[in-house]
Amino acid sequence: MIVYFNGRFMPKEEVKISPDDRGFLFADGTYEVIRSYNGKLFRMEDHKIRISRSLEQIRISGVNVGSLESIADKLIKENHLEDKDASVYIQVTRGVAGIRSHAFSAENMSPTVYAYAHGFQIPAEKWAKGVKAVIMPDIRWSRCDIKGLGLQANVLANQQAKESGAEEAIFVRNGVVTEGSHTNFCAVLNGELLTHPDGNYILPGITRTVVLSLCKKLNIPHREYPIFESQLNDAEECMILGTTTEIMPVVQINDRKVGTGKPGPVTVKLQQAFQEVVGN
Ligand code: PDD
């Protein structure tokens, strides 16, 4: 695999990352996961805007965000993914510090940039039949709007979900459903699609933005509005959204069926429309 590391393309085995890198020591950095469909990057502009904001919020400067698009494109070509669906991972850390110290001195550091691409497709069966999710307390920090590298709470929640036979953990904070461990969440209640409002308790997902605009286009009633955990029992449909999840029906939450236990009409309509948007 040919990857990108600090200005150069090279075989993955040749990458040397310092143990003093603040990404390794503190998870001090940010990342993006981007899809490409038939060699074409999906919503790259939105990913660039989001990583610029994350970088600004965590006070990492000196990254040429504009160049990330050509890096992603070149990774697709170098790894012969032009005719396939793929996923590109880009990570930026604050860089290498002399000694481990919480505070950083921005002057004498340059960010570490690492990126790779690999072939990727959504598992067709899960997409068609839906998946199970489990509810878990949202124990993450309160800046979930930043796509930070510190994902331990997400990792542990998803692991627990997988160990209980579920695909995703759905977080609840103060009785309100926020999002999944690596997805946004929406539910259809009384025919209206609801998803947690933008803010510091969720990641502003790019798939979520696409879905909200599809709702508008298709005249599906929708609102960014809190969903209470207690309302989940009445949800007609639920779905999780994300770059590596697309629109995945959630047909079971904990031990309870969602709606009929099959993907509902709103979900299916959105899935079809999403396929058109990505050109598949
Ligand atoms: N996850 N919420 C969280 C916590 C996420 O980590 C993600 C993305 C999303 C969906 O955002 P988007 O539609 O922009 O992918 C929501 C990525 C894919 C990951 O960590 O692998």
Residues whose N, C-alpha, C, O or C-beta is under 5 A from the ligand:
A	BS01	PDD	V33 E179 G180 S181 H182 T183 N184 L203 P204 G205 I206 T207 R208 L241 G242 T243 T244
